[in-house]
Amino acid sequence: MTQRGRTTRSTGPTGRPRRADGPRGGDRVGGPRVDLAARRARLRAVIEPVVNGAGYDLEDVSVSRAGRRHVVRVIVDADGGISLDAVADVSRAVSAALDAAEESGGDILAGEYQLEVSSPGVDRPLTLPRHWRRNVGRLVKVTVRAALPGQRAEQPAGDRQVTGRVVEADDERVVLETDSGRAEFGHAELGPGRVQVEFHRLDEVADDELDEVADDGSGDSSDTDDIDDEDDVEDEER
């Protein structure tokens, strides 16, 4: 879901917002590099309470420059996924919060911005206990730092790639069904997990189940406008 916003600063002859005290050095062509990490932290401080207040988790915030405007990307999720209608509601609430922060004198973004709110795609890494819990039943690939079933205790575990199906997950552990058997790992023993797309499993899903998946909006709902000046995108911070 895409929203467009603008700061409430005074405008020039073309109607484009500008700062009353002139552009900042970090936003001028040839000026010093903008501290996108600090800007991302300020954005998160405004956005996270809004997302949490709506009952969802803020998974990521990123900000980049596209020509003369900023692009703010927000990823939200919840147990059971998040519908398209919910994404639209969150997008409007976040846009209003950003505008209110600017009106109150907060230095959040200078000039126009484009806000993109979406749910996580399957390529998002599993890094937190809730990520693993929400992907029970899926096949994942992950780097583990523990011994596997059948491995002798005196053998060094090391780091190794493991592919298995998530059969259980909670705040303490993840249980994977692997080719070597069922294995249990603490979260500290796991690197970022990656969901593996299983196209053949679609044949096993009934038509009514496919309809339900299409209706629940749990996939990536990003509605991104084309950016003509895409070549000008600079220093995206994720």
C-alpha positions, 0 to 999 in steps of 0.5 A: 500500500502506497501513500504520498505525503509532504512536510508542512514547511513553506513552499516555493513557486512550484509548490514543492515543500522547502525548508524556511532556512534553506536546504540542509547540507545533507540533502543538497547535491554534492553535500555530505552524506545523509545519516540515513541510519539516524533518520531511520531511527527517528522514523521508527520512533514515530511509526512503531507505536502506531503499528503496535497500537493497531495490534501488529508488529513492525518488522522493518523500516527503511528509507532511501532517496529517489531523486528529490523525494524520500521512499519510506518502506515499512514491513508489518506482520501479525500472527495469522498474517495481515490482510490487505485492508489491515495494511491499508489502515496501517498505511493511513495511520502511519502517514498521519503520524508522520505528518503530525510529527512534522507539524509539531516541529520534528525533523523527520523528513525534508520535502516530499516522501512516498510511503510503502507499507506491506507484509513480509514476503517469503524472502524475509529472513527468520531472525526472531522467535515470532518469525519461526512461530509464524512459519510452522509447517514450512520448509526452511534452510538455516545455518545451525551451530549445533550437532545434528541427529546421529553426530557423535558428541566428540565431533565439532558441530561447527556451522552447517546448512540445514534444510528442514520443516519447522514442526514446532517453535516457541520463544525458546526453541525450534524443532526441525524435521530433517533428512537425518531426523527430528532436531531441536535447536535453541534460537542462539544456535540458529542463523537467519532462516530462509523459507523455501518455496515449494511449488509442488505443494500447490498440487496438494492444496484443495481449490477452496484452500487456495481461495482462502489463501488468496482472500486472507492477504497474507502475501506481499501486499506492496503496491509500489509506484514506478519511480522515473528517476530510479537511477538516482536512488542513493544509499538505502539503509536497511 
